[in-house]
Structure formats: C-alpha cells, structure tokens
Amino acid sequence: MKANVGGFDRTVRIVVGALLTLLAATGVVGAWGWLGLVVLATGVFRFCGAYTLFGFSTCPLEDKTARG
C-alpha cells in the first residue's frame, strides 16, 4: 500500500475518527459513530482506499520516507 493521505488530511482524520468513536462508545451518537474507526484507521495507516479508487492523493509529490 502506497501512502496517499498527507499531513493536514491525516491529522483531521485521526482527530475526527477518535472523536466519533468516543461519542459512539459513550452513547452520545448512534451506531453510525463507529464508522469513526474506519476514519481513524485511514489516518493512522496513511492509506485511503477511496483515494486509490479515484486516483487522488494528499501526499506530497515525492514522499521522502517511502524511499528505500
């Protein structure tokens, strides 16, 4: 899997995903809040399947950490 979720996008996904999961766990929102786990995972792993499907990426043009 090649990283396709970059800096700001990653931060937003982690924060929103954690918040949704917390709200679902405490019963503030309904079962749909558990989708926050998916959002959280895409931020943590820096990979979004939907981005791949549509050929989109928020990573810089050349990811220096991906070099071998």
Secondary structure, DSSP 8 states (H G I E B T S, - for coil): ------HHHHHHHHHHHHHHHHHHHTTSS-GGGGGHHHHHHHHHHT--HHHHHHT---S-SS-GGG--
